[in-house]
Amino acid sequence: MTTVAEKSFSGPLFAEIKAVFPSHPVIDRTTMNTWEDPRITDEVNRIGKSRLVICGLWTSVCIVGPAL
């Protein structure tokens, strides 16, 4: 789970989402494209899942890069 500039831009991850995954850390990114943050790609590769759930506040900004 990630957010972008939680303190200054997009705000915290919704409490309802964090409640479903209470022990999972939230990675606070500094870039809109998730794949530009090596912490994310490292974690995705470590988990090794073939399917991911991708969601965001603005589909054209937050989701398009990782989805492609």
JOCOR-V274238 format. One record per residue. N is the residue number from 1. RES is the residue in three letters. PHI is phi in radians with two decimals (none if undefined). OMEGA is omega as a letter, one per 30 degrees, with the letter a starting at -180 (none if undefined). Layout:
N&RES&PHI&OMEGA  N&RES&PHI&OMEGA
This chain:
1&MET&none&a  2&THR&-2.41&l  3&THR&-2.49&l  4&VAL&-2.06&l  5&ALA&0.77&a  6&GLU&-0.92&a  7&LYS&-1.37&a  8&SER&-2.12&a  9&PHE&-2.24&a  10&SER&-1.65&a  11&GLY&1.43&a  12&PRO&-1.27&l  13&LEU&-1.08&a  14&PHE&-0.96&a  15&ALA&-1.02&l  16&GLU&-1.11&l  17&ILE&-1.29&l  18&LYS&-1.09&a  19&ALA&-1.14&l  20&VAL&-1.30&a  21&PHE&-2.19&a  22&PRO&-1.09&a  23&SER&-1.72&a  24&HIS&-1.47&l  25&PRO&-1.23&l  26&VAL&-1.81&l  27&ILE&-1.59&l  28&ASP&-1.62&a  29&ARG&-1.55&l  30&THR&-1.99&a  31&THR&-2.24&l  32&MET&-1.21&a  33&ASN&-1.40&a  34&THR&-0.96&a  35&TRP&-1.23&l  36&GLU&-1.40&l  37&ASP&-1.78&a  38&PRO&-1.07&l  39&ARG&-1.10&a  40&ILE&-1.29&a  41&THR&-1.09&l  42&ASP&-1.08&a  43&GLU&-1.19&l  44&VAL&-1.08&l  45&ASN&-1.16&l  46&ARG&-1.13&a  47&ILE&-1.18&l  48&GLY&1.32&l  49&LYS&-1.38&l  50&SER&-1.58&l  51&ARG&-2.29&l  52&LEU&-2.22&l  53&VAL&-1.69&a  54&ILE&-2.08&l  55&CYS&-2.52&a  56&GLY&-2.91&l  57&LEU&-1.22&a  58&TRP&-2.16&a  59&THR&-0.96&a  60&SER&-1.20&a  61&VAL&-1.87&a  62&CYS&-1.42&a  63&ILE&-1.91&a  64&VAL&-1.03&a  65&GLY&-1.06&l  66&PRO&-1.09&a  67&ALA&-1.17&l  68&LEU&-1.23&none
